[in-house]
Amino acid sequence: MVTLIKPLRWQNLPVLQRLQRQAKARAPELPEESLLLRILVQLLVSIGIVATDIAAETSLWIWAVPLSAMGAAWSWRSRHKRNIPTKFLLAIGMILALIAFFGRLIAGRESS
């Protein structure tokens, strides 16, 4: 049996083929190698976490600051890898955090 209609394949679209060629032709970007910059940024992140925690009158900084430092250390160690699964899980986590934030925002608005 012969089919007259070809299935649409995204890879066969000219626009996507051109974008794919451009992406492959581009030189890979080198990661930031400045350890001092990363340490200073981590220091500022930790100060921001503690300041936010003090303003909110909670004690979440006890686990948030070490967890942030562990994430920064892992990021430094694996900076030359693509880390696609990790990026995917982080994106899902950020979406879940955004949903939780909006849920609390709406619940707080209804209670007042």
BELRAKA-V517467 format. One record per residue. N is the residue number from 1. SS is DSSP state (~ for helix, > for strand, _ for the rest). PHI is phi as a letter, one per 40 degrees, with the letter a starting at -180 (none if undefined). D_FIRST is the distance of its C-alpha to the first C-alpha in Angstrom with 2 decimals. Layout:
BEGIN
[[N | SS | PHI | D_FIRST] [N | SS | PHI | D_FIRST]]
END
This chain:
BEGIN
[[1 | _ | none | 0.00] [2 | _ | b | 3.79] [3 | _ | c | 6.61] [4 | _ | c | 9.80] [5 | _ | b | 12.19] [6 | _ | c | 13.35] [7 | _ | c | 15.19] [8 | _ | c | 18.90] [9 | _ | b | 20.72] [10 | ~ | c | 24.47] [11 | ~ | c | 25.16] [12 | ~ | c | 23.60] [13 | _ | c | 25.98] [14 | ~ | d | 28.70] [15 | ~ | c | 31.52] [16 | ~ | c | 30.70] [17 | ~ | c | 30.25] [18 | ~ | c | 33.67] [19 | ~ | c | 35.27] [20 | ~ | c | 33.95] [21 | ~ | c | 35.40] [22 | ~ | c | 38.67] [23 | ~ | c | 38.95] [24 | ~ | c | 38.44] [25 | ~ | c | 40.90] [26 | _ | c | 43.58] [27 | _ | c | 46.16] [28 | _ | c | 46.26] [29 | _ | c | 49.10] [30 | _ | c | 51.95] [31 | _ | c | 53.17] [32 | _ | c | 56.65] [33 | _ | b | 59.10] [34 | _ | c | 62.23] [35 | ~ | c | 63.41] [36 | ~ | c | 66.35] [37 | ~ | c | 64.12] [38 | ~ | c | 62.04] [39 | ~ | c | 65.23] [40 | ~ | c | 66.70] [41 | ~ | c | 63.56] [42 | ~ | c | 63.53] [43 | ~ | c | 67.19] [44 | ~ | c | 66.47] [45 | ~ | c | 63.58] [46 | ~ | c | 65.95] [47 | ~ | c | 68.64] [48 | ~ | c | 66.19] [49 | ~ | c | 65.09] [50 | ~ | c | 68.73] [51 | ~ | c | 69.81] [52 | ~ | c | 67.05] [53 | ~ | c | 67.95] [54 | ~ | c | 71.63] [55 | ~ | c | 70.90] [56 | ~ | c | 68.77] [57 | _ | f | 71.46] [58 | _ | b | 69.06] [59 | _ | b | 68.98] [60 | _ | c | 65.33] [61 | ~ | c | 66.44] [62 | ~ | d | 67.42] [63 | ~ | b | 63.81] [64 | ~ | c | 62.25] [65 | ~ | c | 64.31] [66 | ~ | c | 63.72] [67 | ~ | c | 60.01] [68 | ~ | c | 59.83] [69 | ~ | c | 61.73] [70 | ~ | c | 59.40] [71 | ~ | c | 56.40] [72 | ~ | c | 58.15] [73 | ~ | c | 58.93] [74 | ~ | c | 55.35] [75 | ~ | c | 54.18] [76 | ~ | c | 56.66] [77 | ~ | c | 55.63] [78 | _ | b | 51.88] [79 | _ | c | 52.08] [80 | _ | c | 50.26] [81 | _ | c | 47.13] [82 | _ | c | 44.19] [83 | _ | f | 44.56] [84 | ~ | d | 41.27] [85 | ~ | c | 41.46] [86 | ~ | c | 45.08] [87 | ~ | c | 44.36] [88 | ~ | c | 41.61] [89 | ~ | c | 44.04] [90 | ~ | c | 46.79] [91 | ~ | c | 44.64] [92 | ~ | c | 43.84] [93 | ~ | c | 47.56] [94 | ~ | c | 48.62] [95 | ~ | c | 46.32] [96 | ~ | c | 47.79] [97 | ~ | c | 51.29] [98 | ~ | c | 50.65] [99 | ~ | c | 49.47] [100 | ~ | c | 52.58] [101 | ~ | c | 54.78] [102 | ~ | c | 53.52] [103 | ~ | c | 53.83] [104 | ~ | c | 57.45] [105 | ~ | c | 58.12] [106 | ~ | c | 56.96] [107 | ~ | c | 58.83] [108 | ~ | c | 61.97] [109 | ~ | c | 61.77] [110 | ~ | c | 61.59] [111 | ~ | c | 64.56] [112 | _ | b | 66.94]]
END
